[in-house]
């Protein structure tokens, strides 16, 4: 079902309202959750440094996008950094934007989604980074089971991220499968006579 939902979004929304969908993603670049680490308790701070800090360092080193972090409520990201993030997003076609939109809205983080999209991290790592604060609270206060407990939300996040990445991988594989072989691109295509001669050789 999540894969079908992404496909429907690509057909009915991102293909028709590309700029609107991309524009809606900008707020995640401006207010990324991982740019608001906690000051305490120290166990949570250590987890955030383990899962969040490397992603902020990656996007800075790999893409030249420096995002500020703060323990305060309000934070204004540099306009240049937000623009660079959005230029990355606009390199994606409507189908990939549909998959990427699911990554962003599920993780509530542009940086986590970009790291997953560009294969800096896998689905499991993205899931842990996205669920970090909630899972910390569960570890401290316990997990609520049942229809209205934590399980459904936990599995929903995991499934959504996996579905979005799966759609992206399928799109990438389809692009590779339709790419002509290197010898065709180079113009080294055997003539009909050469092909017949090769067949006789192996006959």
C-alpha positions in Angstrom: 0.0 0.0 0.0 2.7 2.6 0.8 4.4 2.0 -2.6 1.0 2.4 -4.3 0.5 5.6 -2.4 3.8 7.0 -3.6 3.0 6.0 -7.2 -0.4 7.7 -6.9 1.3 10.9 -5.5 3.7 10.9 -8.4 0.9 10.6 -11.0 -1.7 12.9 -9.4 0.4 15.4 -7.6 4.1 15.8 -8.3 3.7 15.3 -12.0 1.1 18.1 -12.1 2.1 20.4 -9.3 5.8 19.9 -9.1 6.8 23.4 -7.8 4.0 23.3 -5.2 5.1 20.0 -3.8 8.8 21.0 -3.8 7.9 24.3 -2.2 6.1 22.6 0.6 9.3 20.7 1.4 11.3 23.9 1.9 9.9 24.3 5.5 11.7 21.1 6.5 15.0 22.6 5.3 14.3 25.7 7.4 13.2 23.9 10.5 15.0 20.5 10.4 14.4 18.5 13.5 18.0 17.3 13.9 19.1 21.0 14.0 17.4 21.2 17.5 19.3 18.9 19.8 18.6 18.6 23.4 20.7 19.9 26.2 19.8 17.1 28.6 19.7 14.3 29.7 23.2 13.3 28.7 22.1 9.9 27.4 19.9 11.6 24.8 22.6 14.1 24.0 25.0 11.2 23.3 22.5 9.5 21.0 21.9 12.7 19.1 25.6 13.1 18.6 25.8 9.5 17.4 23.0 9.6 14.9 22.5 13.3 14.0 25.9 15.0 14.1 27.4 12.8 11.4 24.6 13.6 9.0 25.1 17.3 9.5 28.8 16.9 8.9 28.1 14.8 5.8 25.8 17.3 4.2 28.3 20.1 4.9 31.3 18.2 3.5 29.6 16.4 0.7 27.3 19.1 -0.6 28.7 22.3 0.9 25.5 22.9 2.9 26.1 24.3 6.4 23.1 24.1 8.7 23.1 25.8 12.1 22.1 24.0 15.2 20.6 25.3 18.4 19.1 24.2 21.7 16.8 27.1 21.6 13.2 27.1 20.2 13.8 29.4 17.2 16.5 29.1 14.6 16.9 30.8 11.2 18.9 28.8 8.7 21.2 30.7 6.3 19.3 31.5 3.1 22.2 30.2 1.0 22.1 26.9 2.7 18.3 26.5 2.2 18.7 27.4 -1.4 21.4 24.7 -1.9 19.1 22.1 -0.3 16.3 23.0 -2.6 18.5 22.9 -5.6 19.4 19.3 -4.7 15.7 18.5 -4.4 15.0 20.0 -7.9 17.4 17.6 -9.5 14.8 14.9 -8.8 12.1 14.1 -11.3 8.4 14.0 -10.2 8.5 10.3 -9.4 11.6 10.7 -7.3 10.2 13.8 -5.6 7.2 11.7 -4.6 9.4 9.1 -3.0 11.6 11.8 -1.4 8.5 13.6 -0.1 7.6 10.4 1.8 11.1 10.2 3.2 11.0 13.8 4.5 7.5 13.9 5.9 8.0 10.5 7.6 11.4 11.4 9.2 10.4 15.0 9.7 13.9 15.9 8.6 15.3 17.1 5.3 18.8 16.0 6.3 17.8 12.4 7.2 15.9 12.1 4.0 18.8 13.4 1.8 21.2 11.1 3.6 18.8 8.2 2.8 18.2 9.3 -0.8 21.9 9.7 -1.6 22.8 6.4 0.2 24.8 7.9 3.0 22.7 5.8 5.3 20.3 2.9 4.9 16.7 2.5 5.9 17.5 1.1 9.3 19.8 4.0 10.2 17.3 6.5 8.9 14.6 4.9 11.0 16.7 5.1 14.2 17.6 8.7 13.5 14.0 9.7 12.8 12.7 7.9 15.8 15.5 8.8 18.2 13.7 11.1 20.6 10.5 9.0 20.7 12.5 5.8 21.2 14.5 7.4 24.0 11.3 8.3 25.8 10.1 4.7 25.4 13.3 3.4 26.8 12.9 5.7 29.9 9.2 5.3 30.5 8.1 2.1 28.8 6.3 1.1 25.7 2.5 1.3 25.4 1.1 -1.8 23.6 -2.2 -2.3 21.9 -4.2 -0.6 19.1 -3.4 2.9 20.4 0.1 2.2 21.6 3.6 2.8 20.2 3.8 -0.3 18.0 1.7 1.0 15.1 3.5 4.3 14.9 6.9 2.7 15.1 6.1 0.2 12.3 4.5 2.9 10.2 7.7 4.9 10.1 9.8 1.9 9.2 7.4 0.8 6.4 7.1 4.3 5.0 10.9 4.8 4.8 11.4 1.4 3.3 8.7 1.9 0.7 10.1 5.3 -0.3 13.6 4.0 -0.7 12.3 0.9 -2.6 10.5 3.2 -5.1 13.7 5.2 -5.6 15.8 2.0 -6.1 13.3 0.6 -8.6 13.4 3.9 -10.5 17.2 3.8 -10.5 17.2 0.2 -11.7 14.8 1.0 -14.5 17.0 3.9 -15.6 20.0 1.5 -15.7 18.1 -1.2 -17.6 17.0 1.2 -20.3 20.5 2.6 -20.7 22.2 1.3 -24.0 25.3 -0.8 -23.4 28.7 1.1 -23.5 29.6 -0.3 -26.9 26.4 1.0 -28.4 27.0 4.5 -26.9 30.5 4.4 -28.4 29.2 3.5 -31.8 30.9 0.1 -31.8 27.9 -1.8 -33.0 28.7 -4.8 -35.2 27.4 -4.8 -38.8 24.9 -7.4 -40.0 27.7 -9.1 -41.9 29.9 -9.2 -38.8 27.0 -10.7 -36.8 26.4 -13.4 -39.4 30.1 -14.2 -39.4 30.2 -14.5 -35.6 27.2 -16.9 -35.7 29.0 -19.1 -38.3 32.0 -19.2 -36.0 30.0 -20.5 -33.1 27.8 -22.8 -35.2 
